[in-house]
Amino acid sequence: MTQLPITRRSALAGLAAATALPDLSYAQGAPKTGGTPKSGGTLKISHPTRVASLNVLQISGPAEYLAVDMLYSGLTRMGPDMRAQPDLALEWSADADAKSFIFKLRPNVSFHDGKPFTAEDVVATIKTIQDPKSASPARTVLSMIGDVAAVDPLTVKFTLNSSYADLPISLAHANARIVSAETLKGPLTALDTKANGTGPFKQESFDSARMLKLVKNPAYHQPGKPHLDAVEMHLFPDLAAETQNYLSGAVDAMLEVQQADFKRISTAPGSVGVRTPSGRFVNVVMRQDQKPFDDVRVRRAMAMAVDRPTLVDIILEGYGRPAGDNVISPGYRYLLETTAPKYDPTAAKKLLAEAGYPNGLKIPLICSNRPAIRSQVGIAIKEMAKPAGFDIDVQTMPHDTYLANVWMKGQFYIGYWGMQSTEDQAFTLLFTTDAAFADTAWNSKEFDALVAKGRATIDDAERRKIYAEAQALMVRDVPSIIPFFQDVLTANRSYVKNWVGHPLARYFFVENVWLDKA
């Protein structure tokens, strides 16, 4: 793999290339790979955050996404071009209103325990996701499904509550991989430590504080794949140690590369840096059910106290682009071009005074220590916001403590999210009232109604108009500050072939990877 030169213009052009309407019918083979693959070998991948769980229905961490992408298959899968590709489904079709879909399944597929995969497993998985007790992030993404039924062992019919052309994309959601019906009869907690999917690799051993080892699935549904015998995922909580181990050749690929290290890693002998423009973002959560952020003037003042171009320069080392508190980035189909708030601490201070804080506002900002970008952004914002009257006390804590005590509960903290596949998924991840991770307590009925209307609209021009209104509402109310979109940075040794970057950082196609060692 060679590193492509990326400029801001080419990055935006590349992202904009995936803007066509989704096909309602689709039948295509597996992604093509370059070169003549060699079989065998163990790929060692480093990652800085724990694989805390293997429960594909619930996971949300970067390393966990890689793990389940190798262990499980979905009906569909998002390609690097941001289009849904066949996975366990060979093809699909829809009626004219996009309210009824038929999916034809691959024959002769089995789970890792040897049991055959059938339509009943699809039905059981979707119904489990729809059950609130599953706590699956895919639930809101698939809420338009009214009924799912097995027509025959290799045919599934989805009946929707309203028109939704993007169903094949939604079914590619990382948390919607197919689990066997038999497994789902037991406690879902069993999935935390034991995976039983249809993916290219099978679980051999799992130590969440050290290493996950996977071995080749000889019964994988793509003939001749995977090429590798095994994959090892090694945890390196110390980022400096992770980088050193990669540069020394102890590991073959880095799942995530820090911006400050990317140039050094990209230019090191025998190393390839891979930069992929994305809609990944840090967001500053300001809960609206608690003071002082129940006042939109305080939120707007905070937004004006953030110098976004400077954050891109000093935090991202230029590997990204400024954003204006709109979750929809240039890679989405229905982006509304909005202007980011200009850094204006004087105007922000005046607005803060109008909100009842003439002497400024002292407040703690909580950050997880993983990934490091959270606290880096927190410290930068602390300094930027001082002239505006914000006295911010940045508090960094271990990630597990953050998840247990702050996330989804805290008043003022920094989140970190990957890009989603569609506007609807981006809206329903964080910002609708019933979002999977509704941590801002925005609870805007007007926004909810627009998202629901957009989901049910097939006409492209009308849908664009609806989503534009939803984005304008988000910019107006500032449910959270989204200061920039971050490129996905990863790296591999030059002998690692077909290691790819992906805008969503949830799909990795490791079954295509092979090692070309002498």
Order of alpha helices (4+ residues) and beta strands (2+ residues): alpha-beta-beta-alpha-beta-beta-beta-beta-alpha-alpha-beta-beta-alpha-alpha-beta-beta-beta-alpha-beta-alpha-beta-alpha-alpha-beta-alpha-beta-alpha-beta-alpha-beta-alpha-alpha-alpha-beta-beta-beta-beta
